[in-house]
Amino acid sequence: MSSFSESPIFTDLFLLLYSELVEDSSTLATSPDDSSPVLSPAHDLPVLDPVAPLSPEPHVAAEEKGSAEATIGPTMLLAVPDCLTSLRYTPTFLFPRLSNSAPNSLAPTRTRRLCKASLITNSDSFEVGRFLGSYGFMNITSYSGFQSGSDIEYSPGDLGQLRVQDVGEGNVKISLYEGRVSQGPLRGTSVLFKVYPGQRAGGMEADMMAANELNAHSFLQSSSKGICQNLMILVGGFETKTGEQWLAFRNNGKYSAADYAKVMSERVSKNRALGEQMSWNQFEQEITIKRRRCFVLKLLQGAIRGLAFMHDQDRLHQSLGPSSVVLNTIVERDAAYLVPRLRDLAFSVDIGYSSLDEGRGTLSEGLWRRASAAGAYTPMEKRAFGIADDIYEAGLLFAYLAFVPFCEAGIVDSLSLQRLLESTFKLDVEATREYCLADDRLLDAVKFLDLGDGAGWELLQAMLNPDFRKRPIAEAVLNHRFMTSAIP
């Protein structure tokens, strides 16, 4: 169990967010009687009692963690850490620790929209449960655009050879833990800890991602339009003595859209392996398919609704994929109670015009470089490109959800589907449909997108349009006839 010293990332961020100067170097905490931060001493983080229901298992060893790693993909490491682009920092530390003299303290250099949210920043207010797993992020390493006249084909072994976006695994590994709030008004609330490694393990990139995620959630949760039910809710966080950034989110579900798709594809494989034993009950098969269609449609609606809220607040997601959508259930019979929520806002980008005028941030350079390659130069054009870029990622998520849960395990995955759409058929969705129609293993996915006289393919083509100017906004996606029609 680690002890805690000052929490520079939260100290510095809350100094900025609340515009208050703190002369002491103690940990910031939230007062029960006041939403502004107050000083409190640092203490060891309590660990949940092993006999408590929330923590049936002790912490796993470091070598056991490695086996639980999974990779989100394909997502983009392209966003600017908003809360950092307005700060001046030394090359030694991204988040210099406060002291009485504070020679290296961060200083604002230009105006930024400040966000205020009541967050728990005292480590004593949390208890940590069992380790759940870890995952990494995929980042785009280059962008080459389509090459006309090329007939390159890709085999299953051609990993990492995307012609539109070459992707590589980033250095930052995120760990997940169960936990709960141990004191205050939210006492007993179940939380999910998202742990960013310290600079020694994850470098400055990890600190920037943690800071940006904190700022993005604080800003969105301070919206005058209220809390969006399709976004994960940040409860608070703290930093350990070793520099790890712990962000605590309300635990509204441990499954992701990727988990759901994996479970359903394995179920398809199992049912087809039974062969004739399943074929006699045609009615039950039809009911199962109808439930799956309803579940997938509601999952997609929730994800797009969360994205629409972010865009309305001038924020891009920039990391949208199957693993970045959290579900409170994966039981298809319970589709009426399904609430999808977006997470992983570490790469979120502020696209307010004032922010776009201020210049580029460290991690957003790739995004704006691609924007320039697409002919977006002015702030208005860059903003439109950023929104369209999120819609493109949502289109790939749509394709993933339309195929993977309806096909046998191993037939298709996110990367192979992206290659098929981008590289083989160059975003020609009609040609993709003809190809899939010839493969009986993909037939249920084709039938799903065929609903409404091909409405699914129509929406997919719009979201993946090669011209970013012709892609619909999130609200238009929600109002498309495929999204609003009843499932037959």
QUIRAKA-V395266 format. One line per field, one symbol per residue. phi: phi as a letter, one per 20 degrees, with the letter a starting at -180 (. if undefined). A space follows every 50 residues. Layout:
phi=???
//
This chain:
phi=.eecdgdfffgffffffdldedeedffebeffebfefcebfecfffdggg efgfcfcffefffffgfefcdfaecdeceefgfefeddceffcfcgffbf elfdffcfdbfbfeccbecedeffeccddefdqbbddecfeacdmfdfne dfddegeefmdfeecedbffeededdcfabedbngegnffcdeddeffff edmfgffffffffgfffffffeffeneefdcfdeerracefenfdddddg edqdedfffgfffffffffffffflffeffdfffffffffffffffffff gfffffffffffemceembeageededebceffegfdfcfcecmefdfce dfgfffffoeegeegffffffffenddfgffffffffffffffffffgfg ffdgfedfgnfbcffffffgfeefdlmefffffffffedgfdffffffff gmlnfffffffffdggeffeffffffffeffffdffff
//
